[in-house]
Structure formats: C-alpha cells, structure tokens
Amino acid sequence: MSPHDRPLREPADIPAELAQARRTIDNIDAALVHLLAERFACTKRVGVLKAEKNLPPADPEREARQITRLRGLADDSGLDPVFAEKFLRFIVDEVIRHHEAIAVEVRGDEANSGETK
Ligand SMILES: C=C(O[C@@H]1C=C(C(=O)O)C=C[C@H]1O)C(=O)O
C-alpha cells in the first residue's frame, strides 16, 4: 500500500460530518486513480496488439457503442450522461494518442528488424 492511499488529514476544527464526507471523497479519488491506472495498462496492451496487426489507433464504431452504453449506465445511476460522455471522450482521446505513439514505435521496430507485413 502506498502512503498516498490514506485519506488527507483534515483540520481538527471542522464538523465531523464534513470530515467523514471528505474521507469518503479521498477514498473514491484513490479508487479512481487505481482504476484509471489499470485501464491505461490494459489499453496500452491493446495499442501494441493493434499496431502489430496494422489496425488503426482509433475505433470510432466501438467508441459510439461505448458512449451509448455509458450514457445509459449514467442515466440509471443518477450521473449526468453529458458529463459521462465528456469524461469517456477525455480518456479515449488520451488512449488514442498513446496508440498513435505505440504504432510509430512498432513500425520503427519492424523497419529496424527488416520485417514486412
Ligand atoms: C482501446 C481501444 O482503442 C481506442 C480506445 C478506446 C477506449 O479507450 O475505450 C476505444 C476504442 C478505440 O478508439 C480499442 O480499440 O479497444
């Protein structure tokens, strides 16, 4: 466990309920960071697989289906679907940038090893 996993220390003079709510927020933020780290580790692998198979970095058709699904999940759970879509778009755009960089790297490696596809 990293020392950053612990919730932040709050001043002693703040109301107990506010301090408790902030501990919960800190735990949720920690979980979000862990989840994003896992997601990016997984998408990195996908980027390598796609580059090796000469597939494009972005898959707009899959993205459209993910957006529809997440908007539905957001609606069901009381989260603003517009926000859910923006949040997914933000993450996916970053993933696509990673995939473009991975594709350049893999192509370079192939050129250096004299491999053809
Ligand atoms: C991860 C992939 O690559 C891209 C990133 C996606 C994502 O982060 O969910 C979805 C589709 C692709 O545009 C994939 O093709 O599955």
The ligand as a MOL file (V3000), in Angstrom:
LIG
                    3D

  0  0  0     0  0            999 V3000
M  V30 BEGIN CTAB
M  V30 COUNTS 16 16 0 0 0
M  V30 BEGIN ATOM
M  V30 1 C -8.9240 0.5730 -26.5340 0
M  V30 2 C -9.1490 0.6710 -27.8500 0
M  V30 3 O -8.6850 1.7410 -28.6210 0
M  V30 4 C -9.3450 3.0100 -28.6740 0
M  V30 5 C -9.6820 3.4520 -27.3110 0
M  V30 6 C -10.8580 3.0620 -26.7300 0
M  V30 7 C -11.0520 3.1440 -25.2460 0
M  V30 8 O -10.2000 3.7520 -24.5710 0
M  V30 9 O -12.0340 2.5770 -24.7370 0
M  V30 10 C -11.8920 2.5460 -27.5360 0
M  V30 11 C -11.7640 2.4280 -28.8810 0
M  V30 12 C -10.5520 2.8790 -29.6070 0
M  V30 13 O -10.8060 4.1070 -30.2630 0
M  V30 14 C -9.8430 -0.3830 -28.5880 0
M  V30 15 O -9.8370 -0.3690 -29.8250 0
M  V30 16 O -10.4270 -1.2700 -27.9310 0
M  V30 END ATOM
M  V30 BEGIN BOND
M  V30 1 2 1 2
M  V30 2 1 2 3
M  V30 3 1 2 14
M  V30 4 1 3 4
M  V30 5 1 4 5
M  V30 6 1 4 12
M  V30 7 2 5 6
M  V30 8 1 6 7
M  V30 9 1 6 10
M  V30 10 2 7 8
M  V30 11 1 7 9
M  V30 12 2 10 11
M  V30 13 1 11 12
M  V30 14 1 12 13
M  V30 15 2 14 15
M  V30 16 1 14 16
M  V30 END BOND
M  V30 END CTAB
M  END
